[in-house]
Amino acid sequence: MFSERPIDVVSIDDIVQAASVGRGSFYNHFTDKDEFEREIVAEARREMETAIQTVIAQETDPARRIVLGFCVSLRFAHEHPARGRLVAREFIYGRYMNSELNAGVLADVSAGILAGRFSVPTAEIGVLTVLGLANAALIRSLELTDLLAKITLGQQIAAAILRALGVASDEAFGIGAYAAEAGIRN
């Protein structure tokens, strides 16, 4: 429900009815629907982070890590659209910069800046650039049904992310193509 409707239009009665539990059971576990939504979103984000970490674990280049992780997020949303919508909504509500899911992006952007790989003025600007483009692409990918269209979108946005971080054009497009194939198709 939270992936399809804003929290303020979902009632606790809607939640308990969908879960086939009583109101008392709901309140035994959660103080209110905001806490319930935060837990559901946190679970979706943890699942996405696990999928990303599994794929990027052996990768050492911050540029490749960032866009490969982004492409895995598109695959995750393709395989779990409701969870993908929940994660995408979190960005819109501004609960993203200090989230656990984005700690890796911050570390990779920081490493890329320190290594001279990225030319953004600060790590925060780099993270906002990555997250803004990634979230827009995540939302768009949820509208697409064709996997090839999602791969093309992933490749193009991955290259755009890298270009925005300061990676040379040819290299950005090459890494974007690799990331889309490895992160979305595989």
KABEL-V607906 format. One record per residue. PSI is psi in degrees with one decimal (999 if undefined). BURIAL is b if it has 9 or more other C-alpha atoms within 8 Angstrom, else e. D_FIRST is the distance of its C-alpha to the first C-alpha in Angstrom with 2 decimals. Layout:
# KABEL-V607906
psi: <PSI,PSI>
burial: <BURIAL,BURIAL>
d_first: <D_FIRST,D_FIRST>
This chain:
# KABEL-V607906
psi: <-42.1,-21.7,-17.7,-27.1,150.5,150.3,-34.8,-13.5,-2.9,123.0,162.9,-35.0,-40.0,-43.5,-49.9,-32.6,-44.9,-33.1,-6.6,46.1,165.1,162.2,-38.1,-40.3,-40.9,-49.8,-14.6,-23.0,-27.3,145.6,-30.3,177.6,-24.0,-44.4,-40.3,-47.2,-43.9,-39.5,-41.0,-45.2,-42.1,-39.9,-44.1,-42.2,-40.0,-41.7,-43.0,-43.6,-40.0,-43.7,-43.3,-49.8,-35.7,-39.4,-38.3,1.0,-39.7,-6.0,134.2,-23.4,122.4,-35.0,-46.9,-39.9,-45.7,-51.1,-26.9,-43.2,-41.4,-46.9,-35.4,-35.8,-34.9,-41.6,-43.5,-46.2,-33.5,-41.7,-26.9,72.4,-39.0,-41.7,-37.2,-40.6,-38.5,-46.0,-42.6,-39.7,-31.8,-36.4,-43.7,-36.6,4.0,18.0,55.3,-36.4,-42.8,14.6,155.2,-40.0,-33.9,-0.9,-37.9,-38.7,-45.1,-44.6,-42.0,-40.7,-44.1,-44.3,-40.2,-37.6,-47.1,-34.8,-4.4,10.2,-35.7,149.3,30.4,152.2,-34.1,161.8,-37.2,-43.8,-41.2,-45.0,-44.8,-37.3,-50.0,-50.3,-38.4,-49.7,-42.1,-42.5,-40.8,-41.9,-37.5,-46.0,-46.0,-40.7,-29.6,-19.4,-17.9,141.0,-23.2,124.7,-39.1,-39.4,-36.7,-37.5,-43.9,-45.8,-46.3,-44.5,-46.3,-42.0,-37.8,-45.1,-40.1,-40.1,-49.3,-40.2,-41.9,-29.6,-12.0,10.1,140.0,147.7,-53.5,-44.5,-41.2,-43.7,-35.6,-46.0,-38.1,-41.8,-45.1,-48.5,-41.1,-42.8,-48.7,-34.1,-30.2,-51.5,-41.7,999>
burial: <e,b,b,e,e,e,b,e,e,b,b,e,e,e,b,b,b,e,e,e,e,e,b,e,e,b,b,e,e,b,e,e,b,e,b,b,b,e,e,e,b,e,e,b,b,b,e,b,b,e,b,b,b,e,b,b,e,e,e,e,e,b,b,b,b,b,b,b,b,b,b,b,b,b,b,b,b,b,e,e,b,b,b,b,b,b,b,b,b,b,b,e,e,e,b,e,e,e,e,e,b,b,b,e,b,b,e,b,b,b,b,b,b,e,e,e,b,b,b,b,e,e,b,e,b,b,b,b,b,b,e,e,b,b,b,e,b,b,b,e,b,b,e,b,e,e,e,e,b,b,b,b,b,b,b,b,b,b,b,b,b,b,b,b,b,b,b,e,e,e,e,b,b,b,b,b,b,b,b,b,b,b,b,b,b,e>
d_first: <0.00,3.80,5.42,5.32,5.92,8.36,8.40,11.18,9.66,7.25,10.07,11.27,12.16,8.68,8.10,11.63,11.60,8.95,11.06,14.22,15.74,17.53,17.00,20.00,18.56,15.62,18.35,20.54,18.35,16.75,18.41,15.44,11.75,13.08,14.69,11.75,9.79,13.21,13.73,10.69,11.73,15.30,14.94,13.66,16.52,18.96,18.33,18.91,21.93,23.34,23.22,24.92,27.49,28.44,29.42,31.07,32.85,36.24,36.06,38.26,38.30,35.83,35.43,34.57,32.26,30.20,29.73,29.45,26.60,24.98,25.46,24.04,20.83,20.76,21.40,18.67,16.12,17.87,17.61,14.03,12.27,8.67,10.67,12.92,10.56,9.69,13.48,14.37,12.58,14.59,17.72,17.04,16.72,19.96,19.13,20.84,24.61,25.19,22.40,23.59,22.26,24.56,27.59,28.79,28.61,30.62,33.11,33.57,34.04,36.47,38.35,38.59,40.02,42.47,43.62,44.18,41.71,39.49,40.94,38.22,39.59,37.31,34.73,32.19,32.86,32.54,29.19,27.85,29.29,27.73,24.26,24.36,25.47,23.28,20.06,21.18,21.96,18.69,16.85,19.61,19.57,16.00,17.53,20.45,20.78,24.31,24.94,28.26,26.73,24.48,27.64,29.56,26.97,26.95,30.76,31.16,28.75,30.20,33.62,32.57,31.27,34.58,36.64,34.99,35.92,39.47,39.84,42.39,41.19,42.57,41.29,37.80,37.54,38.93,36.54,33.62,34.71,35.06,31.66,29.85,31.70,31.44,27.90,26.10,28.36,29.59>
